[in-house]
Amino acid sequence: MYESLSNTWQLFAEQYPKFMSAYRRLARENWFQEQGWTGFIFHWNRGIGMGIYKLNWFNHMHDGIHLELVQTEELAEKKMANLELHLHREALGDLRDRMNELISPDLERLVGDLGDPFQFRASSSAGKISATFKCSPSAFAKIAAERIQQLNPVGQIIDNALNKLA
């Protein structure tokens, strides 16, 4: 059906319904609505992704602070996905270094509490948390939404840091 598309657009077209289903699951959650989360689904040069963030996270051009769920061809073939917390310099500028100082101890504790598959990346200034996890096609939306929900405490950590920087 998508043979005339590039591989990454084929992947996007095939996986879009699963990503939308994951987003809908999140959007129905009370914490998502009450804490002001939002999101978007996007194509990128390696596959499909979904960004989840709060409106005060400098993410208006998708280059601020956000949780990013992605699937590349390689990950899709392995029935896996990757979830990361990103802090991009483009929107944060010089605040990113100070932001990292403020959030790193709390993020490290959170990841320690969550355990596998989450990893805290102390040396990374852009991708502080990473998790690559299995997700069969039939359970993708459920598992992806659950993994994102596990990172819900990141919202308060980021908001507290932003308030200190204001």
C-alpha positions as CSV (number, residue, x, y, z in Angstrom):
1,M,0.0,0.0,0.0
2,Y,2.9,2.4,0.8
3,E,5.4,1.1,-1.7
4,S,6.0,4.4,-3.4
5,L,7.0,6.1,-0.1
6,S,10.5,6.1,1.4
7,N,11.2,3.6,4.1
8,T,10.8,6.1,6.9
9,W,7.5,7.4,5.5
10,Q,6.3,3.8,5.1
11,L,7.1,3.2,8.8
12,F,5.3,6.4,9.7
13,A,2.2,5.5,7.8
14,E,2.2,2.0,9.3
15,Q,2.9,3.0,12.9
16,Y,0.8,6.2,13.0
17,P,-2.4,4.5,14.2
18,K,-0.5,2.8,17.0
19,F,1.1,6.1,18.1
20,M,-2.2,7.8,18.0
21,S,-3.8,5.1,20.1
22,A,-1.0,5.5,22.7
23,Y,-1.6,9.3,22.7
24,R,-5.3,8.8,23.1
25,R,-4.7,6.5,26.1
26,L,-2.6,9.2,27.7
27,A,-5.0,12.0,26.9
28,R,-7.8,10.2,28.7
29,E,-5.7,10.0,31.9
30,N,-6.6,12.4,34.7
31,W,-2.9,13.2,35.5
32,F,-2.4,14.1,31.8
33,Q,-5.3,16.5,31.7
34,E,-5.0,18.0,35.2
35,Q,-1.3,18.6,34.9
36,G,-1.5,20.3,31.5
37,W,0.3,17.7,29.3
38,T,0.0,17.7,25.5
39,G,1.7,16.1,22.6
40,F,2.3,15.6,18.9
41,I,3.2,12.9,16.5
42,F,5.9,13.5,13.9
43,H,7.9,12.0,11.1
44,W,11.7,12.3,11.2
45,N,14.5,11.1,9.1
46,R,14.7,7.8,10.9
47,G,11.1,6.9,11.5
48,I,8.1,8.1,13.6
49,G,8.0,9.8,17.0
50,M,5.7,11.3,19.6
51,G,6.6,14.2,21.8
52,I,4.9,14.7,25.2
53,Y,5.3,17.9,27.1
54,K,3.8,20.7,29.0
55,L,3.1,24.1,27.4
56,N,5.5,25.9,29.7
57,W,8.4,23.7,28.6
58,F,9.8,25.9,25.7
59,N,8.7,23.3,23.2
60,H,6.7,25.4,20.8
61,M,9.0,24.5,17.9
62,H,9.5,21.0,19.2
63,D,13.1,21.8,20.3
64,G,12.6,22.4,24.0
65,I,11.9,20.0,26.9
66,H,9.8,16.9,26.1
67,L,9.5,13.2,26.5
68,E,10.1,11.6,23.1
69,L,8.9,8.1,22.1
70,V,10.4,6.9,18.8
71,Q,10.5,3.9,16.6
72,T,13.0,3.4,13.8
73,E,12.9,0.6,11.2
74,E,15.4,-1.3,13.3
75,L,13.4,-0.9,16.5
76,A,10.2,-1.8,14.7
77,E,11.7,-5.0,13.3
78,K,12.8,-5.9,16.8
79,K,9.3,-5.0,18.1
80,M,10.8,-2.3,20.4
81,A,10.5,1.4,21.0
82,N,12.7,4.1,22.7
83,L,11.6,6.7,25.1
84,E,13.8,9.6,26.2
85,L,13.6,12.9,28.1
86,H,15.1,15.6,25.9
87,L,16.3,19.1,26.9
88,H,17.3,20.9,23.7
89,R,19.7,23.8,23.7
90,E,17.8,25.5,20.8
91,A,15.0,26.6,23.0
92,L,16.7,26.7,26.4
93,G,19.9,28.3,25.5
94,D,22.2,28.9,28.4
95,L,19.5,27.8,30.8
96,R,20.1,24.2,29.9
97,D,23.2,23.8,31.9
98,R,21.6,25.3,35.0
99,M,18.5,23.2,34.4
100,N,20.6,20.0,34.3
101,E,22.1,20.9,37.6
102,L,18.7,21.4,39.2
103,I,17.0,18.3,37.8
104,S,19.7,15.7,37.6
105,P,19.6,14.5,41.3
106,D,15.8,14.0,41.2
107,L,15.9,12.3,37.8
108,E,18.6,10.0,39.0
109,R,16.5,9.0,42.0
110,L,13.4,8.5,39.9
111,V,15.2,6.3,37.4
112,G,16.7,4.3,40.3
113,D,13.2,3.8,41.7
114,L,11.8,2.8,38.3
115,G,14.7,0.4,37.4
116,D,14.8,-1.4,34.1
117,P,14.4,-0.4,31.3
118,F,15.0,3.2,32.4
119,Q,18.6,4.6,32.5
120,F,19.8,7.9,33.8
121,R,22.4,9.5,31.6
122,A,24.4,11.8,33.8
123,S,26.9,12.8,31.1
124,S,24.3,13.7,28.6
125,S,23.0,17.3,28.7
126,A,20.3,16.7,26.1
127,G,18.9,13.2,26.7
128,K,18.8,12.7,30.5
129,I,16.6,9.6,30.6
130,S,16.4,6.7,28.2
131,A,14.4,3.5,28.0
132,T,14.4,1.0,25.1
133,F,11.6,-1.6,25.6
134,K,9.8,-4.4,24.0
135,C,6.3,-3.8,22.6
136,S,4.5,-6.2,20.3
137,P,2.4,-4.5,17.6
138,S,-0.8,-5.6,19.3
139,A,0.2,-4.2,22.7
140,F,2.2,-1.1,21.4
141,A,-0.3,1.5,22.6
142,K,-0.8,0.0,26.0
143,I,2.9,-0.5,26.7
144,A,4.0,2.8,25.3
145,A,1.4,4.7,27.3
146,E,2.4,2.8,30.5
147,R,6.1,3.7,30.0
148,I,5.3,7.3,29.4
149,Q,3.0,7.3,32.5
150,Q,5.9,6.0,34.6
151,L,7.8,9.2,33.7
152,N,4.9,11.4,34.9
153,P,6.9,12.5,37.9
154,V,9.3,14.2,35.5
155,G,6.6,16.8,35.0
156,Q,6.9,18.1,38.6
157,I,10.7,17.9,38.5
158,I,10.9,20.0,35.4
159,D,8.2,22.5,36.6
160,N,10.1,22.9,40.0
161,A,13.3,23.6,38.2
162,L,11.7,26.1,35.8
163,N,10.1,27.9,38.7
164,K,13.5,28.2,40.4
165,L,15.0,29.6,37.1
166,A,12.2,32.2,36.7
